[in-house]
Amino acid sequence: MDVLVVGAGPVGLVMAAELRRHGATVRIVDKRAEPLPYCRAIGVTPRTLEVYEDMGIARAMVEAGLWLDGVRIEIAGMPNRTLTADFSDLPFGNLGLPQPETERILTEHLARLGVAVERG
């Protein structure tokens, strides 16, 4: 099966990698000449890390990130709140990983599968 994936953000990169891993011929394109240098997202949930583990890239993600054990919420005009989470019963916790790092790791993984992102 031939598949065209449009967009090389985290979702497109995972989609292309998983399609390729399961035997599809994949082409992935993105209109941007370069990946975005800033974050649109930073949090990686425990379930996403489980999926990355199945893909064989969880260790790379964990090594590039920081474990999050709480979050501080600041909204103008409201009292600040600090929330903590206990994920000790799960194989992974919440990971803080900037989107450019996520995309770098996913792009490298995809390249190991023989697929290059076509940009611009």
C-alpha positions in Angstrom: 0.0 0.0 0.0 1.3 3.5 -0.9 0.5 6.3 1.6 1.1 10.0 1.5 1.3 11.7 4.9 0.9 15.5 4.8 2.5 17.3 7.7 5.7 16.4 9.5 4.7 17.4 13.0 4.6 14.8 15.8 1.3 13.2 14.5 2.4 13.0 10.9 5.9 11.6 11.9 4.4 8.9 14.1 1.8 8.0 11.4 4.5 7.7 8.8 6.8 5.7 11.0 4.0 3.3 12.1 2.7 2.8 8.6 6.3 2.1 7.4 6.9 -0.3 10.3 3.8 -2.2 9.3 4.8 -2.6 5.7 3.4 0.4 3.8 5.4 2.5 1.3 5.3 6.0 2.8 6.0 9.5 1.5 5.8 12.3 4.0 5.8 16.0 3.0 5.6 19.2 4.9 5.2 22.7 3.4 7.8 24.2 5.8 11.4 24.2 4.7 12.5 23.6 8.3 10.8 22.3 11.4 9.5 25.0 13.7 12.2 26.1 16.2 9.7 26.7 19.1 7.3 24.6 21.1 3.6 24.2 20.4 3.5 21.4 23.0 5.8 20.2 25.7 4.0 17.4 27.7 4.2 13.7 26.8 1.6 11.6 28.6 2.3 8.1 30.1 0.2 6.5 27.3 2.1 8.2 24.6 5.4 6.9 26.1 3.9 3.4 26.1 3.3 3.9 22.3 6.8 5.2 21.9 8.1 2.1 23.7 6.3 -0.1 21.3 7.9 1.9 18.5 11.4 1.5 20.1 12.0 5.1 20.8 10.8 5.7 24.4 14.4 5.6 25.8 15.5 8.4 23.4 12.4 10.5 24.4 13.1 10.0 28.1 16.8 10.8 27.8 15.9 14.1 26.0 13.2 15.2 28.4 12.5 15.8 32.1 10.0 14.1 34.3 7.1 16.3 35.4 5.7 15.7 38.9 3.6 18.8 39.1 2.5 21.9 37.3 2.0 25.5 38.4 -1.0 27.3 36.8 -0.9 31.1 36.6 -3.8 33.0 35.2 -4.1 36.8 35.5 -6.5 37.8 38.2 -6.8 34.3 39.7 -4.8 32.7 42.6 -1.9 30.6 41.5 -2.4 26.9 41.8 0.1 24.0 42.0 -1.0 20.6 41.0 0.9 17.4 41.6 0.5 14.0 40.1 1.4 10.5 41.2 2.0 8.1 38.4 4.0 5.6 40.5 1.5 2.8 39.5 2.3 3.3 35.8 5.3 2.4 33.8 5.9 6.0 32.9 5.0 9.4 34.2 4.4 12.8 32.5 7.5 13.8 30.5 8.4 17.3 29.6 9.9 17.3 26.1 10.0 20.3 23.8 8.3 19.7 20.5 11.5 20.3 18.4 13.2 17.5 20.3 10.2 15.2 19.8 10.2 15.9 16.1 14.0 15.4 15.9 13.8 12.0 17.5 10.8 11.0 15.4 12.5 12.2 12.2 15.7 10.2 13.0 13.5 7.1 13.7 11.7 7.5 10.4 15.1 7.9 8.6 16.2 4.6 10.2 13.1 3.1 8.6 14.2 4.4 5.2 11.9 7.4 4.9 13.0 11.0 4.7 10.8 14.0 5.3 10.3 16.0 2.1 10.3 19.7 3.0 9.4 22.9 1.2 
